[in-house]
Amino acid sequence: MACARFSGMPEGPEDIRVRKATLAQVAKLLGKLDSGEIDRLMAQAIIEGKFRIITDASASVPLDPASPPDHVGGYRENAAAPKTSTQEGFVMPATAQAFWQGVWDELLGIGKIVVQPLPNLTPKQLESLDKYGFLLVRIPAIIEEQYPSSFVKPAWGRHPNIQSIERFPLVGDWIVVETIAKPHYDDPNGYPDDRLMATLMRSSRFNTSHDDLTGGLLAKIAKITGFPKKGTRLPTVEEWNFIGNLFNWLRENRGMNLPDLGSTRSWEWCQNTLDSDYRLIVGYSENGGLADVHDAWRGARYGDISFRVLAVL
């Protein structure tokens, strides 16, 4: 039977164990708190490594607060120093609002963007952030003319049918987006350490059509991760380009381990349509990298087109 354990409390070693890790039973131990507050406290405890679900078989294994999580919910032995709020491309939910406020104040000017509070995340969503490599991002509601001068904009004018492209302005959302590195299409190793595809029992992200994604695969990903079903989708070209630029800036200015999405010979699907049967693809290094905007038939499975998942919270 599952039980819950709290450890690493400031006052010294103390374990509170219950038979079932439900909010109602935890409430009895912590006092009379409303369910929303309990959910928030439990979720934060999970992401900080103070709480995890364990089985009776592992109940005798101590949770060492000095040993940081290898991934949310598990500990590794002889671990290095705990990750900070931005180390390894990770933004802690508790500090996300302040982090992104600082980023946009620096990039766009103080007070130009007011970052709203992060919506409450479920324990399953919190686990998925770390397990599958999603980054919490507050996208600002700005137009391309307001982008930082260092950002590379989409090359819309290179496309022969620009008037037929469906456009989506940045509207200012809290999102999560995958941070997995984009490989060359002919790299035999594919996407590195691809835990999401492993969970889906898929060998590769390539050779996946746009119709495959919208016809069921994205819904499966929403179920696995716990992110909103309607909000779990492909990024738009506008989002993909902005996020790619942002990854580069965060890597150079915040030391975060984030990939250069425009540096490899491969494309990724986007949400935007071109006429009825074509969808936009982005990111081929030899065609402009972050600026590259091309199209492909939505029903075809190409060996050089893959995908990246985004979810609106």
Wavefront OBJ file of the C-alpha trace (Angstrom):
o trace
v 0.000 0.000 0.000
v 1.211 3.506 -0.716
v 2.159 5.867 2.020
v 3.439 9.412 2.204
v 6.461 10.747 3.959
v 7.509 14.282 4.757
v 11.168 14.946 5.414
v 13.761 17.661 5.285
v 11.768 19.961 7.559
v 13.690 22.910 9.064
v 13.313 21.702 12.665
v 15.260 18.498 12.076
v 14.331 14.931 11.110
v 10.634 14.329 11.332
v 8.515 11.859 9.389
v 4.746 11.910 9.178
v 3.468 8.753 7.546
v -0.043 8.029 6.361
v -1.537 5.038 4.610
v -2.882 6.895 1.617
v -1.479 10.156 0.291
v -4.789 11.911 -0.181
v -5.441 15.546 0.475
v -8.164 14.734 2.995
v -5.874 12.631 5.192
v -3.014 15.083 4.931
v -5.462 17.786 6.019
v -6.059 15.920 9.279
v -2.350 15.945 9.971
v -1.705 19.538 8.989
v -4.825 21.064 10.490
v -7.979 22.484 9.018
v -6.909 24.063 5.743
v -9.081 24.530 2.718
v -8.485 22.104 -0.152
v -6.944 24.711 -2.414
v -4.328 25.657 0.166
v -3.530 21.994 0.891
v -3.130 21.291 -2.819
v -0.777 24.251 -3.173
v 1.319 23.213 -0.163
v 1.563 19.586 -1.287
v 2.469 20.545 -4.839
v 5.194 22.884 -3.639
v 6.507 20.223 -1.240
v 6.768 17.765 -4.121
v 8.691 20.138 -6.359
v 11.045 21.079 -3.498
v 11.741 17.429 -2.794
v 10.160 17.413 0.672
v 7.402 14.976 -0.172
v 6.960 11.932 -2.359
v 4.776 8.885 -2.639
v 6.576 5.692 -1.692
v 5.545 2.095 -1.338
v 5.763 0.045 1.838
v 8.575 -1.906 0.220
v 10.666 1.257 0.083
v 9.410 2.768 3.321
v 12.644 2.018 5.114
v 14.683 4.080 2.638
v 15.392 7.484 4.206
v 14.756 10.676 2.255
v 17.954 12.640 2.684
v 17.206 16.379 2.331
v 20.856 16.932 1.372
v 20.417 14.610 -1.621
v 18.438 16.457 -4.333
v 15.893 14.788 -6.616
v 17.132 13.050 -9.754
v 13.633 13.747 -10.976
v 10.532 14.814 -9.106
v 9.511 12.062 -6.705
v 12.829 10.199 -6.592
v 16.256 10.628 -5.043
v 19.670 9.553 -6.191
v 22.634 8.678 -4.024
v 25.707 10.903 -3.727
v 24.002 13.680 -5.653
v 25.538 17.040 -6.410
v 24.246 20.380 -5.150
v 20.498 20.974 -5.507
v 19.388 22.688 -8.698
v 18.582 26.370 -8.428
v 15.481 27.984 -9.868
v 17.126 28.371 -13.279
v 19.843 25.698 -13.328
v 19.555 23.175 -16.167
v 16.673 25.005 -17.835
v 14.322 24.698 -14.882
v 12.179 27.478 -13.379
v 10.650 26.739 -9.979
v 6.887 27.424 -9.803
v 7.312 29.291 -6.511
v 9.680 31.808 -8.112
v 8.341 31.783 -11.686
v 6.434 35.066 -11.475
v 9.418 36.981 -10.069
v 11.824 35.270 -12.483
v 9.877 36.208 -15.604
v 9.170 39.700 -14.327
v 12.922 40.201 -14.081
v 13.503 38.769 -17.558
v 10.916 40.996 -19.261
v 12.013 44.081 -17.308
v 15.533 43.505 -18.617
v 14.569 42.606 -22.189
v 11.605 44.897 -22.830
v 11.957 47.677 -20.257
v 10.904 48.044 -16.641
v 7.154 48.071 -16.231
v 6.371 47.328 -19.887
v 5.089 43.841 -19.009
v 3.293 42.931 -15.778
v 3.600 39.207 -15.127
v 0.429 37.754 -13.672
v 0.553 35.033 -10.965
v 1.098 31.465 -12.101
v -2.063 29.319 -12.024
v -2.084 26.523 -9.456
v -0.406 23.386 -10.799
v -1.412 19.861 -9.855
v 1.144 17.406 -8.461
v 0.994 15.493 -11.756
v 1.754 18.640 -13.739
v 4.633 19.499 -11.413
v 6.101 16.036 -11.857
v 5.810 16.328 -15.649
v 7.782 19.583 -15.681
v 10.926 17.840 -14.509
v 10.310 14.323 -15.777
v 9.683 15.368 -19.370
v 11.739 18.573 -19.466
v 9.083 21.284 -19.735
v 9.933 24.912 -19.021
v 7.452 27.272 -17.361
v 7.252 30.463 -19.439
v 5.155 33.587 -19.213
v 4.852 34.694 -22.836
v 4.322 38.466 -23.144
v 1.561 39.952 -25.284
v 3.734 41.814 -27.784
v 4.015 42.149 -31.549
v 7.125 41.463 -33.622
v 7.992 45.153 -33.777
v 8.398 45.082 -29.987
v 10.770 42.108 -29.910
v 14.228 42.700 -28.428
v 16.656 43.844 -31.118
v 18.729 40.666 -30.733
v 15.798 38.388 -31.566
v 15.653 36.809 -35.032
v 12.153 37.235 -36.490
v 10.326 34.773 -38.747
v 11.097 35.286 -42.434
v 7.462 35.489 -43.533
v 8.345 37.198 -46.805
v 10.341 34.216 -48.068
v 7.207 32.129 -48.317
v 5.508 32.228 -51.750
v 1.948 32.187 -50.361
v 2.297 34.515 -47.383
v -1.251 35.852 -47.742
v -2.619 32.332 -47.112
v -0.740 31.799 -43.828
v -2.789 31.681 -40.650
v -1.175 34.067 -38.153
v -1.346 34.009 -34.349
v -0.140 37.014 -32.331
v 1.431 36.452 -28.925
v -1.418 36.986 -26.466
v 0.275 36.710 -23.073
v -0.140 33.247 -21.551
v 1.454 31.036 -18.963
v 2.702 28.059 -20.935
v 4.954 25.062 -20.574
v 7.145 24.032 -23.503
v 9.517 21.145 -24.070
v 13.207 21.978 -23.769
v 14.543 18.815 -25.401
v 17.307 19.501 -27.942
v 16.369 19.342 -31.643
v 18.732 16.965 -33.498
v 19.751 16.762 -37.147
v 17.245 14.634 -39.035
v 19.966 12.084 -39.843
v 21.345 11.826 -36.299
v 20.941 8.117 -35.430
v 20.452 9.013 -31.765
v 17.470 11.252 -32.476
v 16.115 13.456 -29.703
v 18.330 12.884 -26.633
v 16.943 11.139 -23.537
v 13.411 11.386 -24.915
v 11.377 10.283 -21.903
v 8.086 11.450 -23.345
v 8.425 9.260 -26.437
v 9.599 6.387 -24.234
v 6.407 6.689 -22.187
v 4.392 6.718 -25.408
v 6.415 3.697 -26.591
v 7.460 5.540 -29.750
v 10.965 5.134 -31.136
v 11.185 8.549 -32.805
v 9.511 11.940 -33.160
v 10.313 11.991 -36.861
v 7.983 10.358 -39.396
v 5.010 11.763 -37.479
v 2.410 13.630 -39.519
v 0.536 16.723 -38.406
v -2.652 14.660 -38.644
v -1.118 12.036 -36.316
v -0.551 14.739 -33.725
v -3.930 16.444 -33.911
v -5.726 13.144 -34.424
v -4.865 11.657 -31.044
v -1.189 11.862 -30.130
v -1.434 15.282 -28.478
v -4.448 14.107 -26.479
v -2.407 11.152 -25.212
v 0.392 13.524 -24.215
v -2.086 15.700 -22.305
v -3.298 12.645 -20.400
v 0.242 11.502 -19.581
v 1.437 14.925 -18.418
v -1.735 16.188 -16.768
v -1.673 19.418 -18.767
v -5.021 20.771 -20.066
v -6.302 18.684 -22.966
v -7.519 21.679 -24.967
v -4.337 23.605 -24.272
v -1.861 20.845 -25.150
v -0.860 21.477 -28.746
v 1.887 22.362 -31.158
v 3.367 25.852 -30.852
v 2.468 28.454 -33.423
v 5.267 29.749 -35.645
v 5.151 32.964 -33.636
v 5.542 31.089 -30.341
v 8.189 28.700 -31.659
v 10.302 31.548 -33.017
v 9.941 33.626 -29.849
v 10.738 30.652 -27.605
v 13.765 29.739 -29.716
v 15.126 33.261 -29.328
v 14.303 33.183 -25.636
v 16.150 29.890 -25.142
v 19.255 31.445 -26.683
v 19.011 34.543 -24.494
v 18.451 32.547 -21.298
v 21.386 30.296 -22.113
v 23.701 33.256 -22.674
v 22.406 35.571 -19.932
v 21.091 33.239 -17.241
v 23.344 30.208 -17.752
v 20.406 27.903 -18.418
v 20.990 24.650 -20.263
v 18.617 25.245 -23.174
v 19.018 24.197 -26.827
v 19.535 26.311 -29.924
v 16.468 25.295 -31.907
v 17.732 26.863 -35.115
v 21.099 25.125 -35.272
v 20.161 21.740 -36.740
v 19.082 20.306 -40.067
v 15.518 19.395 -39.203
v 12.081 20.966 -39.020
v 9.332 20.897 -36.393
v 5.600 21.118 -37.016
v 3.655 24.216 -35.989
v -0.038 24.858 -35.520
v -0.407 27.426 -38.331
v -2.269 26.416 -41.475
v -1.478 27.239 -45.102
v -4.633 26.805 -47.128
v -6.526 23.675 -46.073
v -4.081 20.812 -46.508
v -0.720 22.294 -45.519
v 0.815 23.188 -42.162
v 3.842 25.305 -41.386
v 7.206 23.874 -40.361
v 10.149 25.754 -38.872
v 13.764 25.631 -37.840
v 15.958 24.121 -40.587
v 19.428 25.557 -40.013
v 20.433 25.823 -43.662
v 17.217 27.716 -44.474
v 17.587 30.360 -41.783
v 17.260 28.488 -38.489
v 14.982 30.464 -36.164
v 13.830 32.587 -39.114
v 12.912 29.608 -41.309
v 9.224 29.212 -42.226
v 8.224 26.498 -44.705
v 5.205 24.261 -45.235
v 4.419 20.566 -45.640
v 1.362 18.441 -46.355
v -0.356 17.746 -43.051
v -1.001 14.061 -43.748
v 2.543 13.034 -44.684
v 5.171 11.484 -42.417
v 8.548 12.999 -43.219
v 11.920 11.789 -42.026
v 13.131 15.341 -41.391
v 10.045 16.812 -39.644
v 9.334 16.195 -35.961
v 7.544 18.129 -33.232
v 7.705 19.915 -29.883
v 4.831 20.101 -27.397
v 3.477 23.270 -25.796
v 0.627 23.534 -23.286
v -1.288 26.626 -22.225
v -1.998 26.554 -18.493
l 1 2 3 4 5 6 7 8 9 10 11 12 13 14 15 16 17 18 19 20 21 22 23 24 25 26 27 28 29 30 31 32 33 34 35 36 37 38 39 40 41 42 43 44 45 46 47 48 49 50 51 52 53 54 55 56 57 58 59 60 61 62 63 64 65 66 67 68 69 70 71 72 73 74 75 76 77 78 79 80 81 82 83 84 85 86 87 88 89 90 91 92 93 94 95 96 97 98 99 100 101 102 103 104 105 106 107 108 109 110 111 112 113 114 115 116 117 118 119 120 121 122 123 124 125 126 127 128 129 130 131 132 133 134 135 136 137 138 139 140 141 142 143 144 145 146 147 148 149 150 151 152 153 154 155 156 157 158 159 160 161 162 163 164 165 166 167 168 169 170 171 172 173 174 175 176 177 178 179 180 181 182 183 184 185 186 187 188 189 190 191 192 193 194 195 196 197 198 199 200 201 202 203 204 205 206 207 208 209 210 211 212 213 214 215 216 217 218 219 220 221 222 223 224 225 226 227 228 229 230 231 232 233 234 235 236 237 238 239 240 241 242 243 244 245 246 247 248 249 250 251 252 253 254 255 256 257 258 259 260 261 262 263 264 265 266 267 268 269 270 271 272 273 274 275 276 277 278 279 280 281 282 283 284 285 286 287 288 289 290 291 292 293 294 295 296 297 298 299 300 301 302 303 304 305 306 307 308 309 310 311 312 313
